[in-house]
Amino acid sequence: MSAERTPGTIWFVGAGPGDPDLITVKGRKLLEGAGAVLFAGSLVDKAATQFAPKTCEIRDSKDMTLDEMTDWLIAQARQHKTVVRLQTGDPGLYGALIEMTRPLTAAGIEWAVVPGVSSAMASMAAAGETLTLPEVTQTVILTRVAGRTPMPPGEELEALAAHKTTLCIYLSITLLHKVQEALLAAGWAEDSPILVVQKASWPGEEKIVRGTIKDIKRKCQDEKIASQAMIVASPTLGAADWPDLIRSKLYDPTFTHRFRKATEKPQ
């Protein structure tokens, strides 16, 4: 009697923000060799599965419960060497990664994660903005507004906004009024710049809206943006048009580091 086949590996692959070209090379190679792919159809453009072979079993997970998804993945891992769970953005950010991997571990199924580009980075890239600037902010907070999923104590947006650093606010475009209220309550001025990017990097579907705390909701309503949008509040927004910037010390001719000696004296 032949020994039972060793189950394959389930790979949680970050599909990135929407553009299939933003999947990592490693993620694409896994898709090209996959026997089965479970993709998040409500968020990941189906074009992301274009790299899978024609013989691949492809399933959209948008109508599945968590138990149905894990059962499907386990069943496929018992048939195929490589199984891919293709998730929007990065699997570890606002994804049910641990909820899905615990049953896999219990079932003796090997799994691994391939990171992906998050919509926060894609949104700033689309708008030509930067998340950090020397002596302006060196901190980025990735968060969301409390909705049906509550926020843990101390993580209310007003409390985080009090740091006056870059805030990338996920899953909150329908609660934009709460974002406005929290920022104002934290001491941000009404004319502070706000950036909203819908479907960052999606070919032909990306929308970029710039405004202030005071008018950003109206501008988003005018553009009919009500889903799949990143909200960014940051003291770095618009820096490309500032008359002066504090330059990075790393590239300053007066700064010495282990790869380069200063060529000028500080003034």
Secondary structure, DSSP 8 states (H G I E B T S, - for coil): --------EEEEEE-BSS-GGGS-HHHHHHHHT-SEEEE-TTTS-GGGGGGS-TT-EEEE-TT--HHHHHHHHHHHHTT-SEEEEEESB-TTSSS-HHHHHHHHHHTT-EEEEE----HHHHHHHHHT--S-BTTTB--EEEEE--SSS---TT--HHHHHTT-SEEEEES-GGGHHHHHHHHHHTT--TT-EEEEEESTT-TTT-EEEEEETTTHHHHHHHTT--SSEEEEE-TTTTGGG-S-----GGG-TT--BTTB--SS---
